[in-house]
């Protein structure tokens, strides 16, 4: 059974950095498209960054050049390095996965991902 567990959230001041981790188990990590999504209070869940089995990536425009997604297949762990954080980055961050080797047709659409973690809260103060 697929299981995802996020960690690394916390509170940070504007301009600071955080690194989120997502430990995966119960499936062949390297054969899944995985990504990070977030949901702020009163807003819909949105895609932040995704990475395919071949290492290709896609980022939301709002985080491009500030966030970096990566993964370690040997550790079955997904990462999100977040730099130059802004108050508008405040949200619950979730990792998710779907069976598939390439970004298409999954991309940044939350509805296309089957398996989800419980989330980790990121709060950025001004």
Phi, psi and omega in degrees: 000132182291135179220133179233135182225115180272154173205167175104356178290170179167192179253137182212155178277158178306134183094350181278184183228152172216154174235118178268147176233151177222111179271126182251148176206161174089004178203171181279093188309316188289346182263008182246148168276129185231158182194175177246137179228161179216156178219117177270157180305129178078005181238162177283155175294138181227153177284139179252305181200142178226156180220135182266174180300326181275004178091355177293148187229161174215140183233148169293146181302328184291342183242356182303138180074000176242325182250150177225124177263143177206169179211155176238103184296325181296326179263357183051049184228136177254144181233156170220109174273121183244115179244164179049048184295147181238157178305327180288354173277353179299124183182169166275129181254132182238145167258152183212160183215154177213141178297125181162145185268338185236165182294322178280139004265017190278302177056220185263010182278115183301326184293349183267358184255134187273322192243135187226147171274183183273343177100157175222136188272132175243125179236124181243121181258150182272000000 
